[in-house]
Amino acid sequence: MKAGTPPPVERLAQLKVALSTAADVRSALGEPQGRGAVRLPQTGLQDVWLYEYDELEGLTMHLRMLMVFVDRESARYGGYMWFSSGQLIGLIK
């Protein structure tokens, strides 16, 4: 079973922190599957765009998630956080 679309992490190199706009991010990565916000001490309020892909193969679940930060005030790209995991699904004892 698959859910979502694999995040296009290879396109992150097209984006430049504080220079690329929210439109540039959308053009490079597509529309996010989810949205949120975070307030960090160094950067202030940031919109968070979520790109996620989940895949279940037998008893193994693979998760790929890309979170992209866009400064709410300037609408400029602020960076990203990317991770991927695989875990065995089993019975909880």
N, C-alpha and C positions, 0 to 999 in steps of 0.2 A: 504494500500500500504506500502511496506517495501523496504528500500534501504540500502545496506551495510550488515555488519555482526556485531552482538553485540560484543563490545570490551571485551576481556577476562581479565577483571580487577582482577579476583581472582588469576591470574598467576603472577601478579606484585610482590608478595612476594618472588618469585624465584630469582628476580633480586637484585643485590647489587650495590649501587652507587659507581662509580669509580673502581669497580672490574669486573662487568659483561661486556662482549664485545658486539659489535653490533650483532655478530652472536648469542650470548646468547639471546639477545632481540628478534631476528627473530625466534629463536627456541621456545621461550616461548609464543610469541604473534602472530607469523605469519608475512606475508608480510604486510607492511602498505598500506593503500588505497591512501595515499597522502604523500607528502614530502615538507618540506620547511626549513627555517633556521631562527635563531634568534641570535642576539649578545647581551649578558647581561654583565653588568659591572663586576660582580663577577666571571663569568664563561667563558667569551669570546664567540667565535663562536660555536654555537650548531646546529646540524642538528635536525630537528623536524619531527617525524614520526607521521602520523595521522591515527587513527582508528576511524571510525564513523558508526553509525547506526541510521537511521531515520525511524519512523513508524507513519503513519497517520491512526487514528481510528476515523471515523466520522469527527467531527470538532476539534479534538485534535491532535496535532503534538507532538511527543516525539522525543527528540534528545539526543543521548548518544555519547560523544566524549572523546577520550583518546589521549592526545598528549604526546609523549615520546621524551625525549631529549637525544641525543647521541653527546658527545664531538667530534668535527670534527678532532681535532689534534690526540687524543689518541684512537678514536673509542670505547670509554667506555661509559656505561650507566650513564646518569647524573640526572635522575629523571623523573617525569611525572606530568601532570596536567590532572585531570579527572572531567568531569561534565556531568550532566544529567538534562533535563528540560522537562516540558510538558506545552504547551500553547494552549489556545483556539484560533482557527482560525475564524475570523469574518470579517465583512465588515468594511472597513476603511471609516470613516466619515470626 
